[in-house]
Every structure is written in C-alpha cells, then in structure tokens.
Amino acid sequence: MLMRMPRPGDVVVIGRAANYQYEGRRSIRLKITGIEEEPIAPGLAWLRGYQLGPTGAAIAKRTVLVRLGGLVYVWTPHPLPVVRQKRPGPKKRGAALCPKCWRWRARVYSASR
C-alpha cells in the first residue's frame, strides 16, 4: 500500500482505518496544519490540525495519532506533478543529417532524376 506523508493544507478523513477511535459516524475531517517531526513507528504519525464541520468551518483544534495507510485524502493544495511525454518533433521533409557535422541540411536533388 502506498503511504504518502500528509502535508500542511491537506484535508483528510480520519476513520477506523486510520485510528480505531474514529469509526462510522465518529470519523472526522481534519485540515492539517502540521506534522510532528519525530516518527513514532513506521507508518504512524501525529497530525496537528483543525477539525472541520459539515460546512467546512473549523470546529476544534486537534492533535491525533493516525496510521498513514488509513488516511483518505479529500483535498490537497499540492497538485501531483504531471509527467508529460515528449512529443515527436515535426518530420523533416527534404532534409538529411550531414555526416560531417551531424546537423540537418537540405537535401540537394540532382536534375538527372
């Protein structure tokens, strides 16, 4: 399972998969303001942030121990990097590589053809 470390500004849902105290209707949405520097154990982290209500307004400030693999990301202000494939350039019609300098040169067609 891919576990990425949450960053400040992310909004996550903390449910039973992240912390056994928050299951079913008790799950909360948390807007992260910080992460504790020292890791407790692999895959666990202390998150600091604001609990969001149904309207998206902050209700309470919380610090929660969570399992990173159980977090559900609702919104993140950090877009994932887009990997763009290199497009092939235009075809060079009537051109060829010069064997001496390896640059594209116009082909010279003889009139006898």
C-alpha positions, 0 to 999 in steps of 0.5 A, a space after each residue: 500500500 502506498 503511504 504518502 506523508 500528509 502535508 500542511 493544507 491537506 484535508 483528510 478523513 480520519 476513520 477506523 482505518 486510520 485510528 480505531 477511535 474514529 469509526 462510522 459516524 465518529 470519523 472526522 475531517 481534519 485540515 492539517 496544519 502540521 506534522 510532528 517531526 519525530 516518527 513514532 513507528 513506521 507508518 504512524 504519525 501525529 497530525 496537528 490540525 483543525 477539525 472541520 464541520 459539515 460546512 467546512 468551518 473549523 470546529 476544534 483544534 486537534 492533535 491525533 495519532 493516525 496510521 498513514 495507510 488509513 488516511 483518505 485524502 479529500 483535498 490537497 493544495 499540492 497538485 501531483 506533478 504531471 509527467 508529460 511525454 515528449 512529443 515527436 518533433 515535426 518530420 523533416 521533409 527534404 532534409 538529411 543529417 550531414 555526416 560531417 557535422 551531424 546537423 540537418 541540411 537540405 537535401 540537394 536533388 540532382 536534375 538527372 532524376 
